[in-house]
Each structure stands twice: as C-alpha cells, then as structure tokens.
C-alpha cells in the first residue's frame, strides 16, 4: 500500500473544488445535450436558447454541410487510421489546403487534426533554443501549451497593450536570434480584436515575425470572413495564421497558413502533426462545404453581425459591462466566482444556455458570463435572452441601482487593459470589416 504522501494519485483524491460546486447545485459544466437545431439545444429534457456556442455562422445544421460530410464518409470511410505523413493523406486534405490558401491569400496551408494541435505543433517547431516568443497574456491555452513545449523563451506582454509590448521588445530583443509576436486575432474571453496594425509596425521595427491565431476570427472578421488581417485591410500582414474548423466552419480540425517554405518545414518537423492521426474524412468534407457557403452566401456573415450589433447595443443599454467587446463574443462582467456560477444556473433554469468564466482565466473577483451569438439566432431568441438577462442582471446586482461595477474597475483595467474600461460606459463600434 502506498503512503499518502508518496502516492501520485493523492492530488486526485484531495481535489474537491468541483464537488463543492456540484453540492451547491450550481455546477455549469458537462451539461448533456440530447438534441440541437443550431440556435437552440435540448439539455436535461428542456429546450434552451444557446448563447454559449462558437457556431458563429450557424452552419452545423446546414443541409449542404451535412450532405457533404455524408458524401465524404461514404467515399473515404470513417477515418484515416494513420498520420498524414505516412498513410492518412487523403486527396480531400490536399484539396482543403489548396482552397484555404486561396481564400486566405497565403502561399500554403497545412491541416492538423485539431486547432489545439495546430498551435502547439507550429510554435513548438518554429521557436528554437536561441529564439524568443512574445505572447499576449490573454492568448488561448493552446498557444500557452505551444510556448511550454517550445525550446526558446517566452515573454508575456499585457493584453493588447502595445506600449508594454514595445517596452519588452526594446529591453530584450537583442538577446535572442529569432523572434515572433503571437496573439489571438479575436480573444475568446473578452471578444477584443488584436491591434494588428501596431503589432506589425513593432515587428518590423524590432525584426520579429507575426503569428495570429484566427480561431475566433475565421468566418467572422473580414469582408468574407477571411480573418483579422482582412478586417484591417492588411492582407498578408501576419506571417503565419492559425485557424480552427470547430467554430464558424462547423466541424473539427485546424490549420497553419504561411509561406510555402514554413509549411514544408512544419510538415517534416512538427511532432503534433507527424504523430497524430489525420483529420477524419467527414470532417474535411464538412469544412470544404462550409468554405463553399462562406464564399457564395454572404447573408450568413451579415446575419451574424446584425445579431451581434443588436445584442451589444441592448446589453449596454441595460448597463452591462462587456469589456469593450467588438465581436459576437460579448462577455458580461459579474464579479465573484460563486456569483457567476449562480447567475449561469439561473440562466439555465430559465432556458438560456451560457457559461461562466472564473479564475484563473480571469482575476479573482472578475468572473464573467461569456455569451456569443450566431447568424441563426432569431429575433425571438434574442429578445427572450435580453428579457432574461435584464431580469437576472437586476436580481444579482450586476446592472441597475446598487450595482457594484465601479468597484471592479481597477481589476478589469489591470487584466484586460484600458480598452475594457470603455465597456463600463458606452458600447464600442463593431463591424464585420
């Protein structure tokens, strides 16, 4: 029998945080979804409006996407049973890479099994021992994992704070050989858009490459949903672009886009790519059809932004602090973690599916309700959500008389940057491009 002080599993036996939340009846995770129709889901036997999804264009139930997935399944079977490098390289993988390169305006694209592996695989391969990676503090966990595996050093700068980035660049850049600045295009918690124009300016000044994670930008930003660089009318500004298919493109998988030589290098050096089974055929088929729809049916993107702008305006009118969000991701600042759990549970009970964001993802006392909106949300969906949010916002003291928003100002500014303070007072202007 192992002694408790030397048992590897002891940490597991002692972990009780989730059980405490479950015991309080406010556990918000792993809710079983038995049916869905895009903008609504059935969970625990009740139909609920989904405002916690990344299905921005609402294409998961598009008849053409489903038909394309079925066709690929019938033709290629259920899986590749091997890596792209060896025996899992299908012609539709290469077709998708060719089509994405054209859509994004990049020389070459490499498709990975997941978006997480895309970030981990690219960053760990590109950043060597004598190199440095400058990373935004709010970057996605997959970027963080990529920096942990990379052999070079990682230096973090305050979220979207270009003065802080330049301060760090100025004092450290000469110590390293190669350098890359890495940031999300759209930050998944705050809904903020990276300051790409300034990043590219600093990259040029300090001899750095630029890497943008467009997981939440693909299908959302730009005239046709091409991503962050196109949103700023700066096609080609990012040397490397990463993206996922698990959001706007209604499937699973990810990609890295960039110069042909870089993609060729990753094909032969990226361990997460080489040693992972290839993206399943049905998933590839679905993504290809999503790309066809994005290119030929702009109404989906227009509907997404119409809904996002409506919710941004209405939520600000109620008095919610949305951290200055500029996208269909609209966080609602609540306060303490337990308060956010209770708020999310009340939403769920009233037929609205949303998720709380608590520490360590946000500072202690700055918990959020992360809401996000889709092209397929109807006016009835959104009006009901607004009705519920207004009622609960007042009930929990988040909006209206007696709210505690001002007490959170310092913490909000410290973590999310000065721009988040605009969310305390007025709605920012948001647009698709």
Secondary structure as GFF3:
##gff-version 3
##sequence-region A 1 433
A	DSSP	three_ten_helix	4	6	.	.	.	ID=ss1
A	DSSP	alpha_helix	10	14	.	.	.	ID=ss2
A	DSSP	alpha_helix	17	23	.	.	.	ID=ss3
A	DSSP	beta_strand	33	36	.	.	.	ID=ss4
A	DSSP	beta_strand	40	43	.	.	.	ID=ss5
A	DSSP	beta_strand	46	50	.	.	.	ID=ss6
A	DSSP	three_ten_helix	59	61	.	.	.	ID=ss7
A	DSSP	alpha_helix	63	76	.	.	.	ID=ss8
A	DSSP	alpha_helix	91	104	.	.	.	ID=ss9
A	DSSP	beta_strand	108	112	.	.	.	ID=ss10
A	DSSP	alpha_helix	115	126	.	.	.	ID=ss11
A	DSSP	beta_strand	132	136	.	.	.	ID=ss12
A	DSSP	alpha_helix	141	149	.	.	.	ID=ss13
A	DSSP	beta_strand	153	157	.	.	.	ID=ss14
A	DSSP	alpha_helix	162	172	.	.	.	ID=ss15
A	DSSP	three_ten_helix	173	175	.	.	.	ID=ss16
A	DSSP	beta_strand	179	184	.	.	.	ID=ss17
A	DSSP	alpha_helix	196	205	.	.	.	ID=ss18
A	DSSP	beta_strand	209	213	.	.	.	ID=ss19
A	DSSP	alpha_helix	228	231	.	.	.	ID=ss20
A	DSSP	beta_strand	240	244	.	.	.	ID=ss21
A	DSSP	beta_strand	254	258	.	.	.	ID=ss22
A	DSSP	alpha_helix	260	269	.	.	.	ID=ss23
A	DSSP	alpha_helix	271	274	.	.	.	ID=ss24
A	DSSP	alpha_helix	281	296	.	.	.	ID=ss25
A	DSSP	alpha_helix	299	318	.	.	.	ID=ss26
A	DSSP	beta_strand	329	335	.	.	.	ID=ss27
A	DSSP	alpha_helix	337	349	.	.	.	ID=ss28
A	DSSP	beta_strand	352	353	.	.	.	ID=ss29
A	DSSP	beta_strand	355	357	.	.	.	ID=ss30
A	DSSP	beta_strand	367	372	.	.	.	ID=ss31
A	DSSP	alpha_helix	379	395	.	.	.	ID=ss32
A	DSSP	three_ten_helix	405	408	.	.	.	ID=ss33
A	DSSP	alpha_helix	409	416	.	.	.	ID=ss34
A	DSSP	three_ten_helix	418	424	.	.	.	ID=ss35
###
